[in-house]
């Protein structure tokens, strides 16, 4: 199953039975913007899942700003829009794949093998003259049975245990100024997890805004020393997921997401914090 599919592929399969399109548009700081944009126009047949209402759980003391949702609740929502093990899900957004990759990761983590991200934003889809609609789709409910893949995730304790281990590479996906601790516009503490290397998630894109090829991604990540596993994080576990997907496309086999990410790490006051570049 291709993790990334072209807009042409999506356009040619719009009426294919067994394909479910999911609109994941969401704007941080404007929680209603994505749903409003979806109601105005979307890909024909696409359903909408909201980053904070559907693809995240309630915020608590620990777990970060976008904790993972309750598995059974999410499974119920997926089944409601017609997703089970027999369908191919294609996610898209207008944020360079950040929100769509979150759904890709969640579905993969829940054991769903047929899931892809569209290579191109909704805006690009519309600019290219592909069809859009305001008509809301209907679905025949199905039963989604989660089969979680624990190897895809690392929690805070595992990250802390593996600090500075040569066998593990920590990868920070945020903007460089946030990684360096020079500024922090969202979370209350600036800096990064000690030992983490940096690769801004938007670097997985080419100059046209699409996803880089597997070879280009291998070149992008080739600057990092070899490791048996890579644990990827960002601010809250959302924009790390494009890096997770890109690493998989580049051929890395042991890639984990730290879902709580920086916002979870700093919720434990005893956790160490680093600033500046890592050698």
C-alpha positions in Angstrom: 0.0 0.0 0.0 1.4 3.4 -1.0 1.7 5.7 1.9 1.5 8.7 -0.4 -0.8 8.9 -3.4 -1.0 11.6 -6.1 -3.9 13.9 -6.7 -4.4 12.3 -10.1 -4.7 8.9 -8.4 -7.3 10.3 -6.0 -9.2 12.0 -8.9 -9.3 8.7 -10.9 -10.6 6.7 -7.9 -13.2 9.0 -6.5 -16.0 6.6 -7.3 -14.2 3.5 -6.4 -16.0 1.3 -3.9 -13.9 0.7 -0.8 -12.3 4.1 -0.8 -12.9 6.5 2.0 -11.6 10.1 1.8 -11.1 12.0 5.1 -10.7 15.8 5.2 -8.4 16.7 8.1 -8.1 20.5 7.7 -7.4 22.2 10.9 -5.8 25.6 11.9 -4.1 25.8 15.2 -5.5 28.7 17.2 -8.7 28.7 15.0 -10.4 25.5 16.1 -13.5 26.0 14.0 -11.7 27.0 10.7 -11.2 23.5 9.4 -14.8 22.4 9.8 -16.1 25.6 8.3 -13.8 25.2 5.3 -15.0 21.6 4.9 -18.6 22.6 5.0 -17.9 25.3 2.3 -16.2 22.8 0.0 -14.3 19.5 0.0 -13.4 16.6 -2.1 -16.5 14.7 -3.4 -17.4 12.0 -0.8 -15.0 13.2 1.8 -15.8 13.0 5.5 -14.4 15.3 8.1 -12.4 14.4 11.2 -11.3 17.2 13.6 -7.8 17.2 15.0 -8.9 18.2 18.5 -12.4 16.7 18.7 -11.7 13.4 16.9 -8.0 12.8 16.5 -7.0 13.9 20.1 -8.1 13.2 23.6 -8.9 15.6 26.4 -6.0 17.6 27.7 -4.8 16.7 31.2 -1.9 17.4 33.4 0.3 15.1 31.4 0.1 13.8 27.8 0.7 17.0 26.0 -1.5 19.5 24.1 -2.9 16.9 21.7 -3.0 13.6 23.6 -3.9 10.4 21.8 -7.7 9.8 21.7 -9.3 7.0 23.5 -8.9 4.0 21.1 -12.5 2.7 21.4 -14.0 6.1 21.0 -11.9 6.7 17.9 -12.8 3.3 16.6 -16.4 4.1 16.9 -16.0 7.3 14.9 -14.1 5.6 12.2 -16.7 2.9 11.9 -19.4 5.6 11.7 -17.9 7.0 8.5 -17.6 3.6 6.9 -14.1 2.6 7.8 -13.1 -1.0 8.6 -10.3 -3.3 7.5 -11.6 -3.7 4.0 -11.4 0.0 2.9 -8.6 2.2 1.7 -8.5 5.5 3.6 -6.9 8.6 1.9 -6.4 11.6 4.1 -5.8 15.2 3.0 -5.6 18.7 4.6 -4.5 22.2 3.7 -1.5 22.2 6.1 1.2 20.4 4.1 0.1 17.0 5.3 0.6 17.7 9.0 -3.0 16.8 10.0 -3.5 14.1 7.4 -0.3 12.5 8.6 -1.7 12.5 12.1 -4.6 10.4 10.8 -2.3 8.2 8.8 -0.2 7.5 11.9 -3.3 6.8 14.1 -4.8 4.4 11.6 -1.5 2.6 11.1 -1.0 2.5 14.9 -4.5 0.9 15.2 -3.4 -1.8 12.7 -5.1 -0.4 9.6 -2.8 -1.2 6.7 -4.7 0.5 3.8 -4.1 4.2 4.5 -2.5 6.9 2.5 -1.9 10.7 2.5 -2.7 12.7 -0.7 0.3 14.4 -2.2 -1.0 17.9 -2.3 -3.2 20.2 -0.3 -6.9 20.9 -0.7 -6.0 24.4 -2.1 -3.7 22.8 -4.7 -6.4 20.3 -5.6 -8.8 23.1 -6.3 -6.3 25.2 -8.2 -5.6 22.2 -10.5 -9.3 22.2 -11.4 -10.2 18.9 -9.7 -13.8 18.6 -8.5 -15.0 20.0 -5.1 -18.5 20.0 -3.5 -20.4 21.2 -0.5 -22.6 18.1 -0.5 -22.2 16.1 2.7 -21.7 12.4 2.2 -23.5 9.5 3.8 -21.9 6.3 5.0 -22.9 2.8 5.7 -21.6 2.3 9.3 -19.1 -0.5 9.7 -17.2 -2.0 12.7 -13.6 -0.8 13.0 -11.6 -3.3 15.2 -8.4 -1.8 16.5 -5.2 -3.9 16.6 -2.8 -1.6 18.2 0.9 -1.7 17.3 2.8 -0.7 20.5 6.2 -0.7 18.6 5.1 2.5 16.8 5.0 4.6 20.0 7.3 5.7 22.8 6.0 7.3 26.0 7.9 9.7 28.2 9.4 7.0 30.4 10.9 5.2 27.4 12.3 8.5 26.0 13.8 9.4 29.3 15.3 5.9 29.7 16.9 6.1 26.2 18.5 9.6 26.5 22.0 9.7 24.9 21.8 6.0 23.9 23.7 5.5 20.7 21.1 2.9 19.6 18.3 5.5 19.7 18.1 8.8 17.8 15.7 11.4 19.1 14.4 13.7 16.3 12.8 17.1 17.0 10.4 18.2 14.2 9.7 21.8 15.3 11.1 25.0 13.7 14.8 25.5 14.5 14.3 28.5 16.7 12.0 26.5 19.0 14.4 23.5 19.0 17.3 25.8 19.9 15.3 27.4 22.7 15.6 30.8 21.2 11.8 31.3 21.2 8.7 29.4 22.3 5.4 30.8 21.1 3.2 28.0 22.3 4.6 26.0 25.3 5.6 27.5 28.6 9.2 26.3 28.5 11.7 26.7 25.6 14.3 24.2 24.5 14.5 20.6 23.5 14.9 17.1 24.9 18.6 16.5 25.6 20.5 14.7 22.9 17.8 15.3 20.2 18.8 16.2 16.7 16.7 18.5 14.5 14.8 18.2 11.2 12.0 20.6 10.6 9.0 18.7 9.4 8.4 21.0 6.4 11.7 19.9 5.0 10.0 16.8 3.8 8.5 18.9 1.0 9.9 19.9 -2.3 9.9 23.4 -3.8 6.4 22.9 -5.1 5.0 21.9 -1.7 4.6 18.2 -2.5 6.3 15.3 -0.7 9.9 14.6 -1.7 10.7 11.3 -3.3 12.1 8.4 -1.2 15.6 9.1 -2.6 15.4 12.8 -1.7 14.2 11.8 1.8 17.1 9.4 2.2 19.4 12.3 1.5 17.5 14.6 3.9 17.8 12.1 6.8 21.2 10.8 5.8 22.9 13.5 7.8 22.0 11.7 11.0 24.2 8.9 12.5 22.9 5.4 12.1 20.6 4.2 14.9 18.6 1.1 15.6 15.5 3.2 16.3 14.3 6.8 15.8 11.9 8.4 18.2 10.3 11.5 16.6 8.6 14.3 18.5 7.4 17.9 18.0 5.4 20.2 20.2 2.3 18.1 20.7 2.6 15.0 18.5 1.0 16.3 15.4 3.7 17.8 13.1 6.1 15.0 14.1 3.9 12.6 12.1 5.0 13.9 8.6 8.6 13.1 9.7 7.5 9.7 10.8 5.8 9.0 7.4 8.8 10.5 5.6 11.3 8.3 7.5 9.2 5.2 6.6 9.2 6.3 2.9 13.0 6.7 3.2 13.3 3.1 4.2 13.7 3.3 8.0 12.1 0.4 9.7 12.1 1.2 13.4 10.5 4.6 13.7 8.4 5.6 16.8 6.3 8.6 17.6 6.5 10.3 21.1 2.8 11.3 21.1 3.0 13.7 24.0 6.1 15.3 22.6 7.7 18.5 24.1 4.4 19.7 25.7 4.3 16.4 27.7 8.0 16.3 28.4 8.0 19.7 30.1 4.9 18.8 32.2 7.3 16.7 34.4 9.3 19.4 36.2 12.2 17.0 36.9 12.9 16.3 33.2 16.1 17.8 31.9 16.0 20.5 29.2 18.6 21.4 26.6 19.2 24.5 24.5 21.4 25.2 21.5 22.6 22.8 18.9 23.6 19.2 19.7 27.0 18.0 18.5 
